[in-house]
């Protein structure tokens, strides 16, 4: 699919597979894009489902916008993609890191449109003042260190794609309200988490950090019936462990 227009909002969208129900995959912020899924998890999902992906605002091939980087706003972007490409049928949502918070927001607001929800290494709250200060003081090269280790070598070799990524990171960090919008977003309340309707699968890494570990424990305790799968790897599970993650998603969606 091409870069698509949604009433003035431009989103780069791709799909893999053409049969079965739709699974929508959302990537994380800054160093993420739909390629996070496209070259790893999506091919496995696409054998039995339609795997639908899009670049969030200012990521990948989706242009940056002057505003609209908050979770609720981007959950609205997700809704536009679902409405266009999935008609009235419920979809499974899979979100990595910040993409999980966006998917969670949409599932809470539109439970009738979501058949299953999978959160992969999602931290809550998504943004804190301490983390924001760290990101604001980081250089684009420092931000590239957020990439999984298997991509560090290719990043260090440079070239046009990595130069473009550095420029994109610098623009997101310095010329958009990305961080401010996310910091202004309230955390999810325990009461609304307890009322989550779609079945929930939590996929977290064995080498996850303290924030995602506390989030994992909180969600497992607050969401009735939540299932937990611990997968070997670090925060970039879709890239580091695509096979086991795809298998966990398929098992959950088929079960």
Sine and cosine of phi, psi and omega as CSV:
sin_phi,cos_phi,sin_psi,cos_psi,sin_omega,cos_omega
0.00,0.00,0.47,-0.88,-0.01,-1.00
-1.00,0.09,-0.03,-1.00,0.23,-0.97
-0.93,0.38,0.80,-0.60,-0.17,-0.99
-0.92,-0.39,0.48,-0.88,0.03,-1.00
-0.98,-0.18,0.78,-0.63,0.06,-1.00
-0.87,-0.50,0.98,0.18,0.00,-1.00
0.79,0.61,0.75,0.66,0.04,-1.00
0.99,-0.13,-0.25,0.97,0.09,-1.00
-0.99,-0.12,0.81,-0.59,-0.03,-1.00
-0.99,-0.17,0.81,-0.59,0.01,-1.00
-0.73,-0.68,0.75,-0.66,0.09,-1.00
-0.99,0.11,0.86,-0.52,-0.11,-0.99
-0.81,-0.59,0.64,-0.77,0.06,-1.00
-0.67,-0.74,0.47,-0.88,0.05,-1.00
-0.72,-0.69,0.47,-0.88,0.04,-1.00
-0.69,-0.72,0.77,-0.63,-0.08,-1.00
1.00,0.03,0.41,-0.91,-0.07,-1.00
-0.68,-0.73,-0.02,1.00,-0.02,-1.00
-0.88,-0.47,0.27,-0.96,0.03,-1.00
0.98,0.22,-0.05,-1.00,-0.02,-1.00
-0.96,0.28,0.23,-0.97,-0.06,-1.00
-1.00,-0.08,0.72,-0.69,0.14,-0.99
-0.90,-0.43,0.87,-0.50,-0.02,-1.00
-0.99,-0.15,0.78,-0.63,-0.09,-1.00
-0.92,-0.38,0.81,-0.59,0.01,-1.00
-0.90,-0.44,0.74,-0.67,-0.04,-1.00
-1.00,0.02,0.10,-1.00,0.05,-1.00
-1.00,0.05,-0.02,-1.00,-0.10,-1.00
-1.00,0.00,0.29,-0.96,0.13,-0.99
0.94,0.34,-0.98,0.19,-0.03,-1.00
-1.00,-0.05,0.06,1.00,0.01,-1.00
-1.00,-0.02,0.34,-0.94,0.14,-0.99
-0.27,-0.96,0.02,-1.00,0.01,-1.00
-0.89,0.45,-0.33,0.95,0.06,-1.00
-0.91,0.42,-0.35,0.94,0.10,-0.99
-0.80,0.61,-0.61,0.79,-0.02,-1.00
-0.99,-0.14,-0.58,0.82,-0.22,-0.98
-0.87,0.50,-0.61,0.79,-0.10,-0.99
-0.99,-0.14,0.08,1.00,-0.03,-1.00
-0.74,-0.67,-0.97,0.23,-0.10,-0.99
-0.97,0.23,-0.65,0.76,-0.13,-0.99
-0.84,0.54,-0.68,0.73,0.00,-1.00
-0.85,0.53,-0.62,0.79,0.02,-1.00
-0.93,0.36,-0.66,0.75,0.02,-1.00
-0.92,0.39,-0.58,0.82,-0.07,-1.00
-0.93,0.37,-0.19,0.98,0.03,-1.00
-0.95,0.32,-0.46,0.89,-0.03,-1.00
-0.81,-0.58,-0.12,0.99,-0.06,-1.00
-0.64,-0.76,0.08,-1.00,0.17,-0.99
-0.98,-0.18,0.93,-0.36,0.00,-1.00
-1.00,-0.02,0.88,-0.47,-0.08,-1.00
-0.92,-0.39,0.77,-0.63,-0.06,-1.00
-0.71,-0.70,0.47,-0.88,0.15,-0.99
-0.50,-0.86,0.46,-0.89,0.06,-1.00
-0.98,0.18,0.79,-0.62,0.08,-1.00
-0.92,0.40,0.23,-0.97,-0.02,-1.00
-0.79,0.62,0.80,-0.61,0.07,-1.00
0.98,0.22,0.13,0.99,-0.01,-1.00
-0.88,-0.47,0.51,-0.86,0.04,-1.00
0.84,0.54,-0.81,-0.59,-0.01,-1.00
-0.98,-0.17,0.14,0.99,0.09,-1.00
-1.00,0.02,0.83,-0.55,-0.03,-1.00
-0.90,0.44,0.45,-0.89,0.12,-0.99
-0.94,0.34,0.44,-0.90,0.06,-1.00
-0.87,-0.49,0.24,-0.97,-0.03,-1.00
-0.96,0.28,-0.38,0.93,-0.01,-1.00
-0.39,-0.92,-0.14,-0.99,0.11,-0.99
1.00,0.04,0.49,0.87,-0.03,-1.00
-0.99,-0.12,0.00,1.00,0.04,-1.00
-0.93,0.37,0.29,-0.96,-0.04,-1.00
-0.88,0.47,-0.70,0.72,-0.02,-1.00
-0.90,0.44,-0.67,0.74,0.00,-1.00
-0.89,0.45,-0.69,0.72,-0.03,-1.00
-0.96,0.27,-0.43,0.91,0.17,-0.99
-0.91,0.42,-0.53,0.85,0.11,-0.99
-0.91,0.41,-0.62,0.78,0.09,-1.00
-0.87,0.49,-0.70,0.72,0.04,-1.00
-0.85,0.53,-0.68,0.74,0.02,-1.00
-0.88,0.48,-0.61,0.79,0.03,-1.00
-0.90,0.44,-0.67,0.75,0.01,-1.00
-0.91,0.41,-0.69,0.72,0.01,-1.00
-0.88,0.47,-0.73,0.69,-0.03,-1.00
-0.87,0.49,-0.60,0.80,-0.03,-1.00
-0.97,0.23,-0.63,0.78,-0.19,-0.98
-0.96,-0.29,-0.19,0.98,-0.01,-1.00
-0.85,-0.53,0.10,0.99,0.02,-1.00
0.78,0.63,-0.79,-0.61,-0.07,-1.00
-0.98,-0.19,-0.03,1.00,-0.06,-1.00
-0.97,0.25,0.65,-0.76,0.08,-1.00
-0.89,0.46,0.49,-0.87,0.00,-1.00
-0.84,-0.54,0.41,-0.91,0.20,-0.98
-1.00,0.03,0.67,-0.74,0.00,-1.00
-0.92,-0.39,0.73,-0.69,0.06,-1.00
-0.79,-0.62,0.85,-0.52,-0.02,-1.00
-0.79,-0.61,0.76,-0.65,0.05,-1.00
-0.99,-0.15,0.75,-0.67,0.06,-1.00
0.82,0.57,-0.85,-0.53,0.00,-1.00
-0.89,0.46,-0.50,0.86,0.06,-1.00
-0.87,0.50,-0.49,0.87,0.06,-1.00
-0.93,0.37,-0.62,0.79,0.04,-1.00
-0.91,0.42,-0.62,0.78,0.05,-1.00
-0.90,0.43,-0.70,0.72,0.03,-1.00
-0.90,0.44,-0.65,0.76,0.01,-1.00
-0.89,0.45,-0.68,0.73,0.02,-1.00
-0.87,0.50,-0.70,0.72,0.00,-1.00
-0.91,0.42,-0.67,0.75,-0.03,-1.00
-0.91,0.43,-0.58,0.82,0.05,-1.00
-0.94,0.35,-0.61,0.79,-0.05,-1.00
-0.99,0.11,-0.42,0.91,-0.06,-1.00
-0.70,-0.71,0.88,0.47,-0.08,-1.00
-0.87,0.49,-0.47,0.88,-0.01,-1.00
-0.94,0.33,-0.24,0.97,-0.04,-1.00
-0.99,-0.15,-0.04,1.00,-0.11,-0.99
-0.85,-0.53,0.85,-0.52,0.01,-1.00
-1.00,0.07,-0.64,0.77,0.06,-1.00
-0.54,-0.84,0.43,-0.90,0.03,-1.00
-0.77,-0.64,0.78,-0.63,0.04,-1.00
-0.85,-0.52,0.85,-0.53,0.05,-1.00
-0.96,-0.28,0.81,-0.59,-0.06,-1.00
-0.91,-0.42,0.95,-0.33,0.06,-1.00
0.79,0.61,0.68,0.73,-0.01,-1.00
-1.00,0.03,0.79,-0.61,0.08,-1.00
-0.99,-0.10,0.60,-0.80,0.11,-0.99
-0.70,-0.72,0.74,-0.67,-0.08,1.00
-0.91,0.41,0.42,-0.91,-0.09,-1.00
-0.94,0.35,-0.54,0.84,-0.05,-1.00
-0.68,-0.73,0.71,-0.70,0.11,-0.99
-0.84,-0.55,0.33,-0.94,0.00,-1.00
-0.88,0.47,-0.61,0.79,0.01,-1.00
-0.90,0.44,-0.72,0.70,0.00,-1.00
-0.92,0.40,-0.61,0.79,0.03,-1.00
-0.87,0.49,-0.69,0.73,0.00,-1.00
-0.90,0.44,-0.63,0.77,0.05,-1.00
-0.88,0.47,-0.69,0.72,-0.03,-1.00
-0.93,0.37,-0.61,0.79,-0.02,-1.00
-0.92,0.38,-0.50,0.86,-0.02,-1.00
-1.00,0.00,-0.11,0.99,-0.03,-1.00
-0.99,0.13,0.59,-0.80,0.12,-0.99
-0.99,0.14,0.30,-0.95,0.08,-1.00
-0.81,0.59,-0.60,0.80,0.03,-1.00
-0.91,0.41,-0.59,0.81,0.07,-1.00
-0.90,0.44,-0.64,0.77,-0.01,-1.00
-0.91,0.42,-0.54,0.84,0.03,-1.00
-0.90,0.44,-0.33,0.94,0.04,-1.00
-0.93,0.38,-0.22,0.98,0.09,-1.00
-0.95,0.33,-0.27,0.96,0.04,-1.00
-0.90,0.43,0.52,-0.85,0.09,-1.00
-0.88,0.48,0.45,-0.89,-0.10,-1.00
-0.83,0.56,-0.55,0.83,-0.07,-1.00
-0.93,0.37,-0.22,0.98,0.03,-1.00
-0.97,-0.25,-0.10,1.00,-0.05,-1.00
-0.89,0.46,-0.69,0.73,-0.07,-1.00
-0.87,0.49,-0.71,0.71,-0.01,-1.00
-0.93,0.37,-0.53,0.85,0.05,-1.00
-0.92,0.40,-0.64,0.77,-0.04,-1.00
-0.93,0.37,-0.44,0.90,0.03,-1.00
-0.95,0.31,-0.34,0.94,0.06,-1.00
0.98,0.19,-0.56,-0.83,-0.07,-1.00
0.98,-0.20,0.16,-0.99,-0.09,-1.00
-0.87,0.50,-0.70,0.71,-0.02,-1.00
-0.86,0.50,-0.63,0.77,-0.03,-1.00
-0.97,0.24,-0.54,0.84,0.10,-0.99
-0.89,0.47,-0.67,0.74,0.03,-1.00
-0.90,0.44,-0.63,0.77,0.02,-1.00
-0.90,0.43,-0.67,0.74,0.05,-1.00
-0.86,0.51,-0.69,0.72,0.02,-1.00
-0.90,0.44,-0.64,0.77,-0.01,-1.00
-0.92,0.39,-0.66,0.75,0.05,-1.00
-0.88,0.47,-0.71,0.71,0.00,-1.00
-0.88,0.47,-0.65,0.76,0.00,-1.00
-0.92,0.40,-0.72,0.69,0.01,-1.00
-0.87,0.50,-0.68,0.73,-0.08,-1.00
-0.96,0.28,-0.57,0.82,-0.19,-0.98
-0.93,-0.37,-0.35,0.94,-0.12,-0.99
-0.86,-0.51,0.10,0.99,0.07,-1.00
-0.77,-0.64,0.32,-0.95,0.04,-1.00
-1.00,0.05,0.46,0.89,-0.05,-1.00
-0.77,0.64,-0.84,0.54,-0.07,-1.00
-0.91,0.41,-0.68,0.73,-0.02,-1.00
-0.90,0.44,-0.66,0.75,0.01,-1.00
-0.89,0.46,-0.66,0.75,-0.03,-1.00
-0.96,0.29,-0.59,0.81,0.03,-1.00
-0.91,0.41,-0.55,0.84,-0.01,-1.00
-0.97,0.24,-0.23,0.97,-0.03,-1.00
-0.97,0.24,0.80,-0.60,0.02,-1.00
-0.94,0.34,0.46,-0.89,0.06,-1.00
-0.94,0.34,0.33,-0.95,0.08,-1.00
-0.94,0.35,0.68,-0.73,0.02,-1.00
-0.99,0.16,0.51,-0.86,0.01,-1.00
-0.87,0.49,-0.57,0.82,-0.01,-1.00
-0.92,0.40,-0.67,0.75,0.00,-1.00
-0.96,0.29,-0.51,0.86,0.10,-1.00
-0.90,0.45,-0.64,0.76,0.00,-1.00
-0.91,0.41,-0.39,0.92,-0.03,-1.00
-1.00,-0.09,0.08,1.00,-0.01,-1.00
-0.84,0.54,0.81,-0.59,-0.09,-1.00
-1.00,0.05,-0.74,0.67,-0.05,-1.00
-0.91,0.41,0.55,-0.84,0.10,-1.00
-0.83,0.55,0.63,-0.78,-0.10,-0.99
-0.87,-0.50,0.75,-0.66,0.15,-0.99
-0.90,-0.43,0.78,-0.63,0.05,-1.00
-0.97,-0.24,0.88,-0.47,0.05,-1.00
-0.93,-0.37,0.95,-0.32,-0.05,-1.00
-0.80,-0.59,0.41,-0.91,-0.14,-0.99
-1.00,0.00,0.52,-0.85,0.05,-1.00
-0.92,0.38,-0.39,0.92,0.02,-1.00
-0.92,-0.38,0.59,0.81,0.01,-1.00
-0.96,0.28,0.39,-0.92,0.01,-1.00
-0.99,0.15,0.07,-1.00,-0.08,-1.00
-0.90,0.43,-0.57,0.82,-0.02,-1.00
-0.92,0.38,-0.73,0.68,-0.01,-1.00
-0.94,0.34,-0.51,0.86,0.04,-1.00
-0.91,0.42,-0.70,0.72,0.02,-1.00
-0.92,0.39,-0.57,0.82,0.05,-1.00
-0.91,0.41,-0.70,0.71,0.03,-1.00
-0.83,0.56,-0.72,0.70,-0.02,-1.00
-0.92,0.39,-0.63,0.77,0.00,-1.00
-0.91,0.42,-0.73,0.69,-0.02,-1.00
-0.91,0.41,-0.65,0.76,0.01,-1.00
-0.89,0.46,-0.55,0.84,-0.02,-1.00
-0.99,0.14,-0.54,0.84,-0.15,-0.99
-1.00,-0.05,-0.50,0.86,-0.09,-1.00
-0.99,-0.10,0.92,-0.40,-0.02,-1.00
-0.86,0.51,0.73,-0.68,0.07,-1.00
0.98,0.22,0.08,1.00,-0.01,-1.00
-0.88,0.47,0.69,-0.73,0.05,-1.00
-0.98,-0.22,0.50,-0.86,-0.02,-1.00
-0.82,-0.58,0.75,-0.66,0.13,-0.99
-0.82,-0.57,0.86,-0.51,0.08,-1.00
-1.00,-0.05,0.80,-0.60,-0.05,-1.00
-0.87,-0.50,0.62,-0.79,-0.01,-1.00
-0.91,0.41,0.79,-0.61,0.03,-1.00
0.57,-0.82,-0.15,-0.99,0.04,-1.00
-0.94,-0.34,-0.37,-0.93,-0.11,-0.99
-0.88,0.48,-0.51,0.86,-0.05,-1.00
-1.00,0.04,0.80,0.60,-0.06,-1.00
-0.82,0.57,-0.65,0.76,-0.02,-1.00
-0.87,0.49,-0.43,0.90,0.01,-1.00
-0.99,-0.10,-0.63,0.78,-0.07,-1.00
-0.98,0.19,-0.57,0.82,-0.07,-1.00
-0.70,-0.72,0.84,0.54,-0.08,-1.00
-0.89,0.45,-0.61,0.79,-0.02,-1.00
-0.90,0.43,-0.83,0.56,0.03,-1.00
-0.88,0.48,-0.58,0.81,0.01,-1.00
-0.93,0.38,-0.70,0.72,0.04,-1.00
-0.87,0.49,-0.67,0.75,0.00,-1.00
-0.89,0.45,-0.65,0.76,0.01,-1.00
-0.90,0.43,-0.67,0.74,0.01,-1.00
-0.90,0.43,-0.72,0.69,-0.02,-1.00
-0.90,0.43,-0.68,0.73,0.03,-1.00
-0.87,0.50,-0.66,0.75,0.00,-1.00
-0.93,0.37,-0.70,0.71,-0.04,-1.00
-0.93,0.36,-0.49,0.87,-0.02,-1.00
-1.00,-0.01,-0.22,0.98,-0.08,-1.00
-1.00,-0.03,0.00,0.00,0.00,0.00
